[in-house]
Each structure stands twice: as C-alpha cells, then as structure tokens.
Amino acid sequence: QTMCLQWPYCRKRCSYCSFNTYVVPAVDEAAVRACLVREAQTLLRLSQVHSITSVFFGGGTPSLASPGTIAAVLEAVAGAAHLPTSAEVTLEANPSSTDTSRLTGFRAAGVNRLSIGVQSLDDAELRLLGREHTAAEAQKAVEAARGLFPGRTSIDLMFGLPGQSRDAWAQRLEAALELCDDHISLYQLTLERGTALAAQVRGGNLPLPPQDLLADMYQTARAVLVAAGFRHYEVSNFARKGALSNHNLSYWRADQYIGVGPGAHGRFVPKGEGGCSREARVQTPEPVAWMREVQRQGHGTRSRVVLSALEQLEELLTLGLRTDEGVTHERWGHFSPQLSLQTVFGVPGEAQALQEQGWLLLDSSGLRCTWAGLAVLDSLLPDLLCQLQRC
C-alpha cells in the first residue's frame, strides 16, 4: 500500500500547467499541516492498511512546505500504520526552493528520494515554460540533491516545446545526462485548454513541432538513454543501476493507494467501514473547502465510486502496459481469478492481430508491449479494451 500527499500551493503558475495548484499571498501552513495529518490518519484507519511501502509528496510545489510539515505527516503515517525504514519517501521539488539547507532539513524529516522539476536546461525554454528557475539554478539544485540523496535523485525533462528541433533536444538530453544519471522522467509537452501556453499557440504566436518530429524526439531520447545504461521501465521513465521509483511502479501495477490532500486521487478498499470492493476516491480540490471538510469530518473526500470488476481490469491493462514488464499472469489472476490473460487475449481477435503486427507480446511472462508498441500505446489500448469488454 502506498500514499500520495498533495501540497497544492505554488509561488507561480507555469504557462503549461493545468494541475490543481494555487498561487496565494500567504499559506497558513500550521492549518494545512494539521489537516494533512488528520486526513492521513482518517484514511489509514478507513483502509485498515497495516504497512505503507512508499510515500510521495506531490503538488503543487511540496518543497515550499517546511521540513517540519513533512516530518509531522510522516510521523502521523508511522503512528497509524507501519512505515518501515526501507519505505521510499519521495518529495517533488522545484530548483528554486531547494537550497542545501532546505534539502538537509527534508532528509532529516525522513525524505530519502528527490524528484526535481528541471524541465529544461536552456534559459529561453525555461522562460517559455514560465518556470521560476534558470538553467544554472537547476544544475546547482541537482548537484546538491545528488550529494544528499546519492542514487535516489530523479529529474523531469520536457520535449516537444514550440520551436524545438531534434538537435536542440538531443543537446538538452546530453547535458541532463552529465547532470543526473540515476532516474530521468521525460514528458512530451501537452497543451491543456485554459493554459497560457495553449492560448499563445492557438493565437498563432508559437509553432508546435509536427507529430513525426515528436515521435522522432521520443525515439532519440530512448536510444540515447538506453545506450547510456538506462532501463526504459515505463513509457516516460528511465532508471539506471536499479534506481526505479517503487512508488510509481505500485501505481502501474494497480496496487492500492491512498490520496491525501486537496484534489488527491486514491484507490482502496474501505475495510474500516465494512467495504469489500475497491473504490476510486477524489478529495475536494479547493484547499480552503478541503480544510473545512477535514476539520468537520476528518477527511475531505469529494467523490467515491465503487469500481466494477471490469473497470479494475481496464485500469490494470491501461496502467500495466505502460511498463516494460507489462501485465504479468500473476497480477492479472489477482484481479481476475476466473478469466486468465490467455483466455481473454490468446484467442483470435484484436490482441492477436497486434501481436502479428509486432506491437504486442503474450507469452509465459504475461502481456506486454514491444518497444515499438510502447511508443504508440495510446492507439493500441482501445482495441484491447474492446476485446476485454466482450469477455
């Protein structure tokens, strides 16, 4: 069982961001901390989880929270469930809020893995993305993090930026490799409606790279990183020397997880109130309303939906096929004791056609994409979900 905690505040909104984030003049950190602690305790009691294997502080910008807040939440988790010393505790951080003394404070609080939102190592690109930091600040932050969290530092990079060429992207990648060779997450820029960047592109001010160039950039990144000894273990994630993110893997394996904080998502069985089916839960997004609800009833759950057996298998397939291990027979059997992977996908139909075309593999390990299939996964899923729904 894993837990994800949302810190919803940022100092500035990035031009591409459509997440549930808030820029406010002042944050009552003591009140937010008390609510995060209380909601974590309530939901752990509801789920009757005995042990938490990983904790992830996301956002927003959780590195803007004080180390004291992180420590208080981790103490609450350890008090309500077992938090082993081997548990992975990740904090998402922005280069502009990660000076060495803060990072030392986070490490003392119990954080043992850092995920840094570098996004680019080019100042013009960073300005375009509306980031607060410069390339030099990003470099300094990553170097400080690697000193404190050796082998457990990850950086995020974006590609497909307006006007970006394949050569420019390859250069950014080489620079990033020199900076961090533990774990790299790559994200293609997606233009979300309502963001400042989307408005600029729609207004004709900024040209987006064409689709074939985007595919080329992704393949270039994969080739460069694999040649440098990285394992491409998930569509967007690359790790070297076993530095995989346990927390992210648990999502893609469709394990249970508890979401705490404004707008957080969760998937768990509420055994504490007699539940026996997995529920999809979403917490109230707006922080002030969320805090009122937590203070009143111990949690701010906005919606809870019982997932049908089919919906759980759909999630397992959609998430599991993002990884290089795919969906194993064992994991599928956990969700579908009656119908095996072989029974559903080993018969004439869409999955067999995708195998013949070289996109998919079904063997003694389970069902997974080939490398070529991983790059076009979104276009394969509708066919596979169709075949599943017919069973």
DODONU-126248 format. One record per residue (C-alpha): residue in three letters; x, y, z. Coordinates in Angstrom, 3 decimals. Layout:
<nodes>
+------+----------+----------+----------+
| type |     east |    north |       up |
+------+----------+----------+----------+
|  Ala |        X |        Y |        Z |
...
+------+----------+----------+----------+
</nodes>
This chain:
<nodes>
+------+----------+----------+----------+
| type |     east |    north |       up |
+------+----------+----------+----------+
|  Gln |    0.000 |    0.000 |    0.000 |
|  Thr |    1.292 |    3.445 |   -0.893 |
|  Met |    0.294 |    7.001 |   -0.060 |
|  Cys |    0.371 |   10.199 |   -2.105 |
|  Leu |    0.080 |   13.597 |   -0.371 |
|  Gln |   -0.727 |   16.762 |   -2.291 |
|  Trp |    0.706 |   20.163 |   -1.366 |
|  Pro |   -1.418 |   22.379 |   -3.643 |
|  Tyr |    0.473 |   25.672 |   -3.486 |
|  Cys |    2.977 |   27.197 |   -5.921 |
|  Arg |    4.795 |   30.527 |   -5.966 |
|  Lys |    3.962 |   30.983 |   -9.647 |
|  Arg |    1.827 |   29.162 |  -12.204 |
|  Cys |    3.785 |   27.665 |  -15.113 |
|  Ser |    2.499 |   28.514 |  -18.603 |
|  Tyr |    1.675 |   24.851 |  -19.436 |
|  Cys |    0.183 |   23.812 |  -16.073 |
|  Ser |   -3.395 |   22.543 |  -15.714 |
|  Phe |   -2.907 |   20.797 |  -12.346 |
|  Asn |   -4.897 |   21.555 |   -9.206 |
|  Thr |   -2.484 |   24.243 |   -7.973 |
|  Tyr |   -2.984 |   27.581 |   -6.228 |
|  Val |   -0.903 |   30.744 |   -6.000 |
|  Val |   -1.923 |   32.609 |   -2.840 |
|  Pro |   -0.408 |   35.595 |   -0.974 |
|  Ala |    0.102 |   33.571 |    2.226 |
|  Val |   -0.386 |   29.976 |    3.326 |
|  Asp |   -1.484 |   29.075 |    6.871 |
|  Glu |    0.978 |   26.204 |    6.984 |
|  Ala |    0.090 |   25.093 |   10.504 |
|  Ala |   -3.573 |   24.653 |    9.459 |
|  Val |   -2.675 |   22.778 |    6.238 |
|  Arg |   -0.265 |   20.558 |    8.188 |
|  Ala |   -2.924 |   19.705 |   10.802 |
|  Cys |   -5.388 |   18.807 |    8.042 |
|  Leu |   -2.895 |   16.645 |    6.112 |
|  Val |   -2.077 |   14.816 |    9.350 |
|  Arg |   -5.744 |   14.327 |   10.251 |
|  Glu |   -6.817 |   13.166 |    6.785 |
|  Ala |   -3.890 |   10.728 |    6.551 |
|  Gln |   -4.864 |    9.239 |    9.931 |
|  Thr |   -8.566 |    9.000 |    8.975 |
|  Leu |   -7.986 |    7.356 |    5.595 |
|  Leu |   -5.416 |    4.919 |    7.016 |
|  Arg |   -7.999 |    3.910 |    9.631 |
|  Leu |  -10.659 |    3.580 |    6.908 |
|  Ser |   -8.449 |    1.395 |    4.712 |
|  Gln |   -7.135 |   -0.673 |    7.655 |
|  Val |   -3.737 |   -0.780 |    5.971 |
|  His |   -1.044 |   -2.370 |    8.104 |
|  Ser |    2.063 |   -1.205 |    6.259 |
|  Ile |    2.937 |    1.664 |    3.905 |
|  Thr |    5.717 |    0.828 |    1.434 |
|  Ser |    6.096 |    4.283 |   -0.137 |
|  Val |    5.043 |    7.879 |    0.423 |
|  Phe |    5.059 |   10.526 |   -2.304 |
|  Phe |    4.738 |   14.269 |   -1.665 |
|  Gly |    3.413 |   15.818 |   -4.898 |
|  Gly |    1.821 |   19.092 |   -5.792 |
|  Gly |    1.831 |   21.938 |   -6.419 |
|  Thr |    5.294 |   22.514 |   -5.040 |
|  Pro |    5.767 |   20.436 |   -1.879 |
|  Ser |    9.336 |   21.735 |   -1.486 |
|  Leu |    7.660 |   25.029 |   -0.435 |
|  Ala |    6.330 |   23.238 |    2.665 |
|  Ser |    8.646 |   23.329 |    5.668 |
|  Pro |   10.603 |   20.195 |    6.640 |
|  Gly |    8.571 |   20.311 |    9.885 |
|  Thr |    5.351 |   19.712 |    7.925 |
|  Ile |    6.867 |   16.756 |    6.064 |
|  Ala |    8.122 |   15.310 |    9.381 |
|  Ala |    4.704 |   15.730 |   11.062 |
|  Val |    2.918 |   13.904 |    8.219 |
|  Leu |    5.430 |   11.048 |    8.199 |
|  Glu |    5.120 |   10.720 |   11.990 |
|  Ala |    1.329 |   10.521 |   11.627 |
|  Val |    1.644 |    7.811 |    8.945 |
|  Ala |    4.080 |    5.845 |   11.119 |
|  Gly |    1.687 |    6.189 |   14.066 |
|  Ala |   -1.380 |    4.961 |   12.158 |
|  Ala |    0.340 |    2.189 |   10.159 |
|  His |    3.739 |    0.545 |    9.932 |
|  Leu |    6.208 |    2.721 |    7.969 |
|  Pro |    9.312 |    0.531 |    7.569 |
|  Thr |   12.761 |    2.146 |    7.393 |
|  Ser |   13.026 |    0.708 |    3.857 |
|  Ala |    9.955 |    2.693 |    2.683 |
|  Glu |   10.635 |    5.023 |   -0.249 |
|  Val |    9.753 |    8.631 |    0.674 |
|  Thr |    9.845 |   10.950 |   -2.343 |
|  Leu |    9.473 |   14.723 |   -2.412 |
|  Glu |    8.817 |   16.647 |   -5.629 |
|  Ala |   10.954 |   19.771 |   -5.652 |
|  Asn |   11.479 |   22.879 |   -7.752 |
|  Pro |   15.057 |   24.082 |   -8.271 |
|  Ser |   14.038 |   27.493 |   -6.877 |
|  Ser |   13.086 |   26.050 |   -3.470 |
|  Thr |   15.874 |   23.528 |   -2.918 |
|  Asp |   18.900 |   25.177 |   -1.367 |
|  Thr |   21.174 |   22.766 |    0.502 |
|  Ser |   19.938 |   23.688 |    3.986 |
|  Arg |   16.287 |   23.027 |    2.988 |
|  Leu |   17.245 |   19.714 |    1.389 |
|  Thr |   19.155 |   18.738 |    4.536 |
|  Gly |   16.001 |   19.557 |    6.521 |
|  Phe |   13.872 |   17.366 |    4.247 |
|  Arg |   16.332 |   14.500 |    4.599 |
|  Ala |   16.243 |   14.839 |    8.406 |
|  Ala |   12.416 |   14.798 |    8.218 |
|  Gly |   12.502 |   11.377 |    6.543 |
|  Val |   12.635 |   12.100 |    2.795 |
|  Asn |   15.029 |    9.704 |    1.054 |
|  Arg |   14.310 |   10.375 |   -2.640 |
|  Leu |   14.011 |   13.643 |   -4.560 |
|  Ser |   12.227 |   14.310 |   -7.854 |
|  Ile |   13.319 |   17.654 |   -9.300 |
|  Gly |   11.244 |   19.547 |  -11.878 |
|  Val |   14.141 |   20.698 |  -14.063 |
|  Gln |   12.036 |   20.605 |  -17.306 |
|  Ser |   14.836 |   22.175 |  -19.400 |
|  Leu |   18.482 |   23.189 |  -19.147 |
|  Asp |   18.025 |   26.127 |  -21.508 |
|  Asp |   17.099 |   29.572 |  -20.182 |
|  Ala |   14.984 |   30.569 |  -23.211 |
|  Glu |   12.974 |   27.328 |  -22.943 |
|  Leu |   12.519 |   27.828 |  -19.190 |
|  Arg |   11.168 |   31.348 |  -19.787 |
|  Leu |    8.755 |   29.980 |  -22.394 |
|  Leu |    7.511 |   27.393 |  -19.872 |
|  Gly |    7.067 |   30.113 |  -17.237 |
|  Arg |    9.499 |   28.405 |  -14.856 |
|  Glu |   10.903 |   30.381 |  -11.927 |
|  His |   14.442 |   28.997 |  -12.159 |
|  Thr |   17.369 |   29.366 |  -14.551 |
|  Ala |   19.417 |   26.512 |  -16.044 |
|  Ala |   22.296 |   27.378 |  -13.664 |
|  Glu |   19.957 |   27.173 |  -10.646 |
|  Ala |   18.637 |   23.811 |  -11.856 |
|  Gln |   22.172 |   22.495 |  -12.188 |
|  Lys |   23.065 |   23.677 |   -8.690 |
|  Ala |   19.901 |   22.139 |   -7.192 |
|  Val |   20.504 |   18.744 |   -8.812 |
|  Glu |   24.145 |   18.689 |   -7.699 |
|  Ala |   23.087 |   19.497 |   -4.109 |
|  Ala |   20.377 |   16.822 |   -4.226 |
|  Arg |   22.746 |   14.164 |   -5.532 |
|  Gly |   25.124 |   14.923 |   -2.681 |
|  Leu |   22.351 |   14.352 |   -0.124 |
|  Phe |   20.357 |   11.627 |   -1.932 |
|  Pro |   23.002 |    9.667 |   -3.862 |
|  Gly |   21.441 |    7.224 |   -6.325 |
|  Arg |   17.953 |    8.478 |   -5.401 |
|  Thr |   17.610 |   11.703 |   -7.355 |
|  Ser |   15.290 |   11.993 |  -10.348 |
|  Ile |   14.865 |   14.819 |  -12.849 |
|  Asp |   11.900 |   15.715 |  -15.082 |
|  Leu |   12.538 |   16.926 |  -18.630 |
|  Met |   10.081 |   18.165 |  -21.255 |
|  Phe |   10.305 |   17.828 |  -25.019 |
|  Gly |    8.163 |   18.939 |  -27.953 |
|  Leu |    8.377 |   22.598 |  -26.973 |
|  Pro |    7.350 |   25.270 |  -29.519 |
|  Gly |   10.189 |   25.789 |  -31.995 |
|  Gln |   12.327 |   22.984 |  -30.510 |
|  Ser |   14.386 |   20.992 |  -33.019 |
|  Arg |   15.541 |   17.388 |  -32.685 |
|  Asp |   19.166 |   18.528 |  -32.418 |
|  Ala |   18.351 |   21.018 |  -29.650 |
|  Trp |   16.518 |   18.247 |  -27.784 |
|  Ala |   19.454 |   15.832 |  -28.183 |
|  Gln |   21.779 |   18.517 |  -26.741 |
|  Arg |   19.474 |   19.078 |  -23.735 |
|  Leu |   19.450 |   15.346 |  -23.149 |
|  Glu |   23.244 |   15.053 |  -23.214 |
|  Ala |   23.518 |   17.968 |  -20.766 |
|  Ala |   20.947 |   16.314 |  -18.484 |
|  Leu |   22.872 |   13.030 |  -18.574 |
|  Glu |   26.003 |   14.756 |  -17.369 |
|  Leu |   23.980 |   16.201 |  -14.501 |
|  Cys |   21.920 |   13.201 |  -13.333 |
|  Asp |   22.346 |    9.573 |  -14.269 |
|  Asp |   20.048 |    7.891 |  -11.700 |
|  His |   16.491 |    8.404 |  -12.924 |
|  Ile |   15.027 |   10.572 |  -15.690 |
|  Ser |   11.338 |   11.181 |  -16.452 |
|  Leu |   10.544 |   12.532 |  -19.925 |
|  Tyr |    7.288 |   14.287 |  -20.724 |
|  Gln |    6.042 |   15.471 |  -24.078 |
|  Leu |    4.531 |   18.937 |  -23.719 |
|  Thr |    0.748 |   18.671 |  -23.918 |
|  Leu |   -1.268 |   21.812 |  -24.454 |
|  Glu |   -4.129 |   21.816 |  -21.964 |
|  Arg |   -7.113 |   24.070 |  -22.589 |
|  Gly |   -7.081 |   27.176 |  -20.422 |
|  Thr |   -3.295 |   27.391 |  -20.013 |
|  Ala |   -1.284 |   30.463 |  -21.060 |
|  Leu |    0.871 |   28.425 |  -23.458 |
|  Ala |   -2.156 |   26.909 |  -25.218 |
|  Ala |   -3.531 |   30.426 |  -25.793 |
|  Gln |   -0.231 |   31.566 |  -27.339 |
|  Val |   -0.085 |   28.568 |  -29.676 |
|  Arg |   -3.750 |   28.956 |  -30.638 |
|  Gly |   -3.133 |   32.643 |  -31.335 |
|  Gly |   -0.504 |   31.626 |  -33.890 |
|  Asn |    2.400 |   33.141 |  -31.933 |
|  Leu |    4.190 |   29.846 |  -31.239 |
|  Pro |    4.683 |   26.904 |  -33.634 |
|  Leu |    4.431 |   23.357 |  -32.230 |
|  Pro |    6.685 |   20.602 |  -33.593 |
|  Pro |    4.840 |   18.305 |  -36.056 |
|  Gln |    3.761 |   14.821 |  -34.929 |
|  Asp |    6.511 |   12.931 |  -36.795 |
|  Leu |    9.176 |   15.149 |  -35.188 |
|  Leu |    7.696 |   14.436 |  -31.732 |
|  Ala |    7.900 |   10.685 |  -32.405 |
|  Asp |   11.478 |   11.186 |  -33.594 |
|  Met |   12.381 |   13.093 |  -30.389 |
|  Tyr |   10.972 |   10.277 |  -28.237 |
|  Gln |   12.892 |    7.600 |  -30.163 |
|  Thr |   16.079 |    9.717 |  -29.986 |
|  Ala |   15.692 |   10.018 |  -26.203 |
|  Arg |   15.152 |    6.287 |  -25.810 |
|  Ala |   18.200 |    5.460 |  -27.955 |
|  Val |   20.463 |    7.922 |  -26.082 |
|  Leu |   19.339 |    6.804 |  -22.618 |
|  Val |   19.424 |    3.061 |  -23.317 |
|  Ala |   22.923 |    3.469 |  -24.781 |
|  Ala |   23.900 |    5.219 |  -21.521 |
|  Gly |   22.815 |    2.167 |  -19.492 |
|  Phe |   19.271 |    3.205 |  -18.557 |
|  Arg |   16.388 |    0.762 |  -18.331 |
|  His |   13.297 |    2.100 |  -20.091 |
|  Tyr |   10.969 |    0.653 |  -17.473 |
|  Glu |    7.864 |    2.731 |  -18.224 |
|  Val |    6.646 |    4.839 |  -21.163 |
|  Ser |    8.078 |    8.077 |  -19.682 |
|  Asn |   10.583 |    6.745 |  -17.138 |
|  Phe |   14.195 |    5.638 |  -17.347 |
|  Ala |   16.360 |    4.331 |  -14.489 |
|  Arg |   19.971 |    3.241 |  -14.135 |
|  Lys |   21.523 |    0.876 |  -11.621 |
|  Gly |   18.153 |   -0.210 |  -10.219 |
|  Ala |   17.031 |    3.347 |   -9.318 |
|  Leu |   13.402 |    2.619 |  -10.312 |
|  Ser |   10.675 |    4.527 |   -8.473 |
|  Asn |    8.880 |    1.993 |   -6.273 |
|  His |    6.040 |    4.430 |   -5.754 |
|  Asn |    5.345 |    4.909 |   -9.460 |
|  Leu |    5.691 |    1.171 |  -10.077 |
|  Ser |    2.993 |    0.490 |   -7.499 |
|  Tyr |    0.588 |    2.733 |   -9.498 |
|  Trp |    1.357 |    0.966 |  -12.750 |
|  Arg |    0.911 |   -2.415 |  -11.072 |
|  Ala |   -2.531 |   -1.244 |   -9.904 |
|  Asp |   -1.715 |   -1.625 |   -6.203 |
|  Gln |   -3.940 |    0.140 |   -3.672 |
|  Tyr |   -3.005 |    3.726 |   -2.817 |
|  Ile |   -4.338 |    6.418 |   -0.516 |
|  Gly |   -4.579 |   10.007 |   -1.748 |
|  Val |   -4.358 |   12.746 |    0.891 |
|  Gly |   -4.710 |   16.493 |    0.356 |
|  Pro |   -6.651 |   18.830 |   -1.987 |
|  Gly |   -7.560 |   17.101 |   -5.262 |
|  Ala |   -5.686 |   13.878 |   -4.408 |
|  His |   -6.825 |   10.610 |   -6.018 |
|  Gly |   -6.930 |    7.227 |   -4.291 |
|  Arg |   -7.822 |    3.584 |   -4.957 |
|  Phe |   -8.508 |    1.409 |   -1.932 |
|  Val |  -10.980 |   -0.890 |   -0.177 |
|  Pro |  -12.528 |    0.918 |    2.838 |
|  Lys |  -12.420 |   -2.145 |    5.103 |
|  Gly |  -12.725 |    0.049 |    8.202 |
|  Glu |  -16.391 |    0.704 |    7.371 |
|  Gly |  -17.135 |   -2.824 |    6.163 |
|  Gly |  -16.310 |   -2.237 |    2.488 |
|  Cys |  -15.121 |   -5.165 |    0.394 |
|  Ser |  -14.763 |   -3.514 |   -3.045 |
|  Arg |  -12.089 |   -1.166 |   -4.318 |
|  Glu |  -13.205 |    2.445 |   -4.611 |
|  Ala |  -11.926 |    5.302 |   -6.758 |
|  Arg |  -11.729 |    8.338 |   -4.469 |
|  Val |  -11.086 |   12.025 |   -5.147 |
|  Gln |  -10.536 |   14.620 |   -2.417 |
|  Thr |  -12.068 |   18.108 |   -2.603 |
|  Pro |   -9.791 |   20.160 |   -4.912 |
|  Glu |  -10.104 |   23.668 |   -3.439 |
|  Pro |   -7.785 |   23.921 |   -0.400 |
|  Val |   -9.963 |   26.111 |    1.869 |
|  Ala |  -13.072 |   23.965 |    1.252 |
|  Trp |  -10.969 |   20.806 |    1.723 |
|  Met |   -9.660 |   22.082 |    5.073 |
|  Arg |  -13.204 |   22.881 |    6.275 |
|  Glu |  -14.296 |   19.322 |    5.441 |
|  Val |  -11.273 |   17.728 |    7.120 |
|  Gln |  -11.834 |   19.815 |   10.263 |
|  Arg |  -15.522 |   18.817 |   10.274 |
|  Gln |  -15.363 |   15.105 |    9.430 |
|  Gly |  -11.728 |   14.016 |    9.430 |
|  His |  -11.383 |   13.820 |    5.636 |
|  Gly |  -12.336 |   15.817 |    2.537 |
|  Thr |  -13.463 |   13.057 |    0.178 |
|  Arg |  -15.445 |   14.705 |   -2.630 |
|  Ser |  -16.340 |   11.552 |   -4.582 |
|  Arg |  -16.136 |    7.823 |   -4.044 |
|  Val |  -17.137 |    5.310 |   -6.693 |
|  Val |  -17.084 |    1.527 |   -6.318 |
|  Leu |  -15.102 |    0.078 |   -9.241 |
|  Ser |  -16.652 |   -2.895 |  -11.044 |
|  Ala |  -14.537 |   -5.973 |  -11.806 |
|  Leu |  -14.357 |   -4.851 |  -15.461 |
|  Glu |  -13.267 |   -1.307 |  -14.516 |
|  Gln |  -10.487 |   -2.723 |  -12.332 |
|  Leu |   -9.236 |   -4.912 |  -15.198 |
|  Glu |   -9.402 |   -1.929 |  -17.580 |
|  Glu |   -7.239 |    0.088 |  -15.186 |
|  Leu |   -4.826 |   -2.812 |  -14.742 |
|  Leu |   -4.417 |   -3.117 |  -18.511 |
|  Thr |   -4.151 |    0.638 |  -19.177 |
|  Leu |   -1.531 |    1.129 |  -16.442 |
|  Gly |    0.339 |   -2.181 |  -16.654 |
|  Leu |    1.019 |   -1.971 |  -20.382 |
|  Arg |    2.924 |    1.288 |  -19.757 |
|  Thr |    5.742 |   -0.754 |  -18.168 |
|  Asp |    8.402 |   -2.969 |  -19.712 |
|  Glu |    7.187 |   -5.908 |  -17.589 |
|  Gly |    3.587 |   -5.418 |  -18.767 |
|  Val |    0.739 |   -7.244 |  -17.031 |
|  Thr |    2.016 |  -10.482 |  -15.506 |
|  His |   -0.176 |  -13.606 |  -15.290 |
|  Glu |    0.080 |  -13.442 |  -11.508 |
|  Arg |   -1.135 |   -9.847 |  -11.254 |
|  Trp |   -3.950 |  -10.439 |  -13.733 |
|  Gly |   -5.004 |  -13.524 |  -11.724 |
|  His |   -5.229 |  -11.395 |   -8.584 |
|  Phe |   -7.932 |   -9.255 |  -10.258 |
|  Ser |   -9.439 |  -11.977 |  -12.470 |
|  Pro |   -9.284 |  -15.443 |  -10.895 |
|  Gln |  -11.855 |  -16.834 |  -13.379 |
|  Leu |  -10.622 |  -15.476 |  -16.712 |
|  Ser |   -6.910 |  -15.821 |  -17.461 |
|  Leu |   -4.927 |  -13.466 |  -19.715 |
|  Gln |   -4.643 |  -16.341 |  -22.164 |
|  Thr |   -8.431 |  -16.869 |  -22.234 |
|  Val |   -9.091 |  -13.164 |  -22.875 |
|  Phe |   -6.259 |  -12.240 |  -25.249 |
|  Gly |   -4.825 |  -15.552 |  -26.514 |
|  Val |   -7.740 |  -16.142 |  -28.889 |
|  Pro |   -8.331 |  -14.787 |  -32.418 |
|  Gly |   -9.103 |  -11.082 |  -32.133 |
|  Glu |   -7.517 |   -7.652 |  -31.711 |
|  Ala |   -4.674 |   -8.761 |  -29.407 |
|  Gln |   -3.590 |  -11.477 |  -31.822 |
|  Ala |   -3.613 |   -9.013 |  -34.725 |
|  Leu |   -1.487 |   -6.579 |  -32.675 |
|  Gln |    0.952 |   -9.407 |  -31.914 |
|  Glu |    1.244 |  -10.271 |  -35.605 |
|  Gln |    1.914 |   -6.597 |  -36.388 |
|  Gly |    4.771 |   -6.553 |  -33.859 |
|  Trp |    3.197 |   -4.233 |  -31.267 |
|  Leu |    2.362 |   -6.741 |  -28.535 |
|  Leu |    3.667 |   -9.923 |  -26.864 |
|  Leu |    1.724 |  -12.586 |  -24.957 |
|  Asp |    3.918 |  -15.331 |  -23.503 |
|  Ser |    4.704 |  -17.200 |  -20.279 |
|  Ser |    5.519 |  -13.886 |  -18.513 |
|  Gly |    2.256 |  -12.146 |  -19.389 |
|  Leu |    1.035 |   -9.472 |  -21.792 |
|  Arg |    3.321 |   -6.583 |  -22.687 |
|  Cys |    4.195 |   -4.134 |  -25.455 |
|  Thr |    7.229 |   -4.397 |  -27.677 |
|  Trp |    9.409 |   -1.258 |  -27.691 |
|  Ala |    7.668 |   -0.173 |  -30.879 |
|  Gly |    4.281 |   -0.762 |  -29.236 |
|  Leu |    5.194 |    1.261 |  -26.169 |
|  Ala |    5.695 |    4.358 |  -28.330 |
|  Val |    2.142 |    4.078 |  -29.739 |
|  Leu |    0.403 |    2.569 |  -26.697 |
|  Asp |   -2.498 |    5.048 |  -26.732 |
|  Ser |   -3.523 |    3.829 |  -30.176 |
|  Leu |   -3.403 |    0.139 |  -29.136 |
|  Leu |   -5.471 |    0.393 |  -25.941 |
|  Pro |   -8.950 |    0.963 |  -27.492 |
|  Asp |   -8.681 |   -2.359 |  -29.401 |
|  Leu |   -7.536 |   -4.279 |  -26.314 |
|  Leu |  -10.231 |   -2.748 |  -24.100 |
|  Cys |  -12.809 |   -3.682 |  -26.761 |
|  Gln |  -11.658 |   -7.308 |  -26.670 |
|  Leu |  -11.730 |   -7.321 |  -22.857 |
|  Gln |  -15.255 |   -5.893 |  -22.734 |
|  Arg |  -16.556 |   -8.733 |  -24.950 |
|  Cys |  -15.460 |  -11.414 |  -22.437 |
+------+----------+----------+----------+
</nodes>
